[in-house]
């Protein structure tokens, strides 16, 4: 029973769309109707500004870390890796928002902060370098996910390698439209409005 509660709680925590909550509660705005329509930190930045975007990013990161802590909190035998997968799926397909959420980059970062802090630092550096040079958040997110996958192959155990592969593929698939726009030169850059 504890294991089921742990797994269910991981998904439900992921399903809390902070972009939707903060947008409606403090800005009277449903960001699904603006920008990319995405329930993530990037769209929140673009639609509601830096303060809201930063708050959503931190909250989304924290829910990934908190989900991985649930086995300890509930004293269950569930692997934090399973909790990580479920919280990521919850963020991307939230039951509280019609199964249309964000692209799970920040939540994935929160999972890896718990599982592989140094790997997360590596991915963050890759993200920043890519963002400064390309100005594409989407491309930077993809490259960061790939970098943590490479890091895991070199330094982590098999289970974390599998998780990093899952996250990399998940992030790439969720960014497939962004990839098409990057190739066409129509993807929105940081600092520019659509």
C-alpha positions as CSV (number, residue, x, y, z in Angstrom):
1,X,0.0,0.0,0.0
2,X,2.9,2.4,0.9
3,X,4.5,1.7,-2.5
4,X,1.3,2.5,-4.4
5,X,0.8,5.7,-2.4
6,X,4.4,6.7,-3.2
7,X,4.0,6.1,-6.9
8,X,0.6,7.8,-7.1
9,X,1.8,10.8,-5.1
10,X,4.8,11.2,-7.5
11,X,2.5,11.4,-10.5
12,X,0.1,13.8,-8.7
13,X,2.9,16.1,-7.6
14,X,4.0,16.2,-11.2
15,X,0.5,17.0,-12.2
16,X,0.5,20.3,-10.3
17,X,0.9,22.8,-13.1
18,X,2.5,25.8,-11.3
19,X,2.4,27.8,-14.5
20,X,-1.4,27.4,-14.5
21,X,-1.8,28.0,-10.8
22,X,0.4,31.1,-10.6
23,X,-1.0,32.5,-13.8
24,X,-4.6,32.2,-12.7
25,X,-4.1,33.1,-9.0
26,X,-1.8,36.1,-9.3
27,X,-2.2,37.3,-12.9
28,X,-5.8,36.3,-13.7
29,X,-4.3,34.7,-16.9
30,X,-4.5,31.2,-18.3
31,X,-1.2,31.0,-20.1
32,X,-2.5,28.1,-22.2
33,X,-4.1,30.8,-24.4
34,X,-0.9,32.7,-24.9
35,X,2.5,32.2,-26.4
36,X,3.2,28.6,-27.1
37,X,0.3,27.6,-24.9
38,X,2.7,25.4,-22.9
39,X,2.4,25.0,-19.1
40,X,6.0,25.4,-18.4
41,X,8.5,28.0,-17.1
42,X,9.6,29.2,-20.6
43,X,6.1,30.2,-21.7
44,X,5.5,31.7,-18.3
45,X,8.6,33.9,-18.7
46,X,7.3,35.0,-22.1
47,X,3.7,35.6,-21.1
48,X,3.9,36.8,-17.5
49,X,7.5,38.0,-17.0
50,X,10.6,37.2,-15.1
51,X,9.2,37.0,-11.6
52,X,6.4,34.5,-12.6
53,X,8.8,32.5,-14.8
54,X,11.4,32.2,-12.1
55,X,8.8,31.1,-9.6
56,X,7.4,28.5,-11.9
57,X,10.9,27.2,-12.8
58,X,11.9,26.8,-9.1
59,X,8.6,25.2,-8.2
60,X,8.9,22.7,-11.2
61,X,12.4,21.9,-10.2
62,X,11.4,21.3,-6.5
63,X,8.6,19.0,-7.4
64,X,11.0,16.7,-9.2
65,X,13.3,16.6,-6.2
66,X,10.4,16.2,-3.7
67,X,9.0,13.2,-5.7
68,X,12.4,11.5,-5.4
69,X,12.3,12.0,-1.7
70,X,8.9,10.3,-1.3
71,X,10.3,6.8,-0.7
72,X,12.1,8.1,2.4
73,X,9.1,10.2,3.5
74,X,6.7,7.2,3.2
75,X,9.3,4.7,4.2
76,X,8.5,2.6,1.1
77,X,10.7,0.4,-1.0
78,X,10.0,2.2,-4.3
79,X,13.0,3.3,-6.2
80,X,13.4,7.1,-6.4
81,X,14.1,6.5,-10.2
82,X,10.5,5.3,-10.6
83,X,9.2,8.3,-8.7
84,X,11.3,10.5,-11.0
85,X,9.8,9.0,-14.1
86,X,6.3,9.4,-12.7
87,X,6.7,13.0,-11.7
88,X,8.1,13.8,-15.1
89,X,5.1,12.1,-16.8
90,X,2.8,14.0,-14.4
91,X,4.3,17.3,-15.4
92,X,4.0,16.6,-19.2
93,X,0.6,14.9,-18.9
94,X,-1.1,16.4,-15.8
95,X,-4.4,14.9,-14.7
96,X,-5.4,18.3,-13.3
97,X,-4.9,20.2,-16.6
98,X,-6.4,17.8,-19.3
99,X,-3.2,15.9,-19.7
100,X,-1.6,18.8,-21.5
101,X,1.3,20.2,-19.5
102,X,4.9,21.3,-20.0
103,X,8.0,19.8,-21.5
104,X,9.4,18.6,-18.2
105,X,12.9,20.1,-18.5
106,X,12.8,21.8,-15.1
107,X,11.1,18.9,-13.4
108,X,13.7,16.5,-14.9
109,X,16.4,18.8,-13.6
110,X,14.9,18.5,-10.1
111,X,15.0,14.7,-10.4
112,X,18.6,14.7,-11.4
113,X,19.5,17.2,-8.6
114,X,18.6,14.4,-6.3
115,X,20.1,11.5,-8.2
116,X,23.2,13.1,-9.8
117,X,24.1,16.6,-8.5
118,X,27.3,16.8,-10.5
119,X,25.6,15.6,-13.6
120,X,23.0,18.3,-13.2
121,X,25.7,20.9,-12.8
122,X,27.2,19.7,-16.1
123,X,23.9,19.9,-17.8
124,X,23.2,23.4,-16.4
125,X,26.6,24.6,-17.8
126,X,25.8,23.2,-21.2
127,X,22.3,24.8,-21.0
128,X,23.8,28.3,-20.2
129,X,26.5,28.1,-22.9
130,X,24.0,27.0,-25.5
131,X,21.5,29.7,-24.4
132,X,24.1,32.5,-24.5
133,X,25.3,31.5,-28.0
134,X,22.1,30.4,-29.7
135,X,19.4,32.3,-27.7
136,X,17.2,29.2,-28.1
137,X,15.7,27.8,-24.9
138,X,14.4,24.7,-26.7
139,X,17.8,23.8,-28.2
140,X,19.6,24.5,-24.9
141,X,17.1,22.2,-23.1
142,X,17.7,19.4,-25.6
143,X,21.5,19.8,-25.4
144,X,21.4,19.8,-21.6
145,X,19.3,16.6,-21.6
146,X,21.8,14.9,-24.0
147,X,24.7,16.1,-21.9
148,X,23.3,14.5,-18.7
149,X,22.8,11.3,-20.7
150,X,26.5,11.3,-21.7
151,X,27.6,12.1,-18.1
152,X,25.5,9.3,-16.8
153,X,27.0,6.8,-19.3
154,X,30.5,7.8,-18.0
155,X,29.9,8.2,-14.3
156,X,26.6,6.7,-13.1
157,X,25.1,3.2,-12.6
158,X,22.9,1.4,-15.1
159,X,19.5,2.5,-13.6
160,X,20.5,6.2,-13.8
161,X,21.8,5.6,-17.4
162,X,18.3,4.2,-18.3
163,X,16.6,7.2,-16.7
164,X,18.9,9.7,-18.5
165,X,18.1,7.9,-21.8
166,X,14.4,8.1,-21.0
167,X,14.6,11.8,-20.2
168,X,16.7,12.7,-23.2
169,X,14.2,10.9,-25.6
170,X,11.3,12.4,-23.7
171,X,12.6,15.9,-24.0
172,X,13.5,15.6,-27.6
173,X,10.1,14.1,-28.5
174,X,8.3,16.9,-26.6
175,X,10.4,19.5,-28.5
176,X,9.9,18.0,-32.0
177,X,7.9,21.1,-33.1
178,X,10.6,23.4,-31.8
179,X,13.2,21.4,-33.7
180,X,11.3,21.9,-36.9
181,X,11.0,25.7,-36.2
182,X,14.8,25.9,-35.5
183,X,15.5,24.2,-38.8
184,X,13.2,26.7,-40.5
185,X,14.6,29.7,-38.6
186,X,11.2,30.5,-37.1
187,X,11.8,29.5,-33.5
188,X,11.4,32.3,-30.9
189,X,14.7,33.4,-29.4
190,X,15.2,34.7,-25.8
191,X,14.2,38.3,-25.6
192,X,11.9,38.2,-28.6
193,X,8.1,38.0,-28.6
194,X,6.2,35.8,-30.9
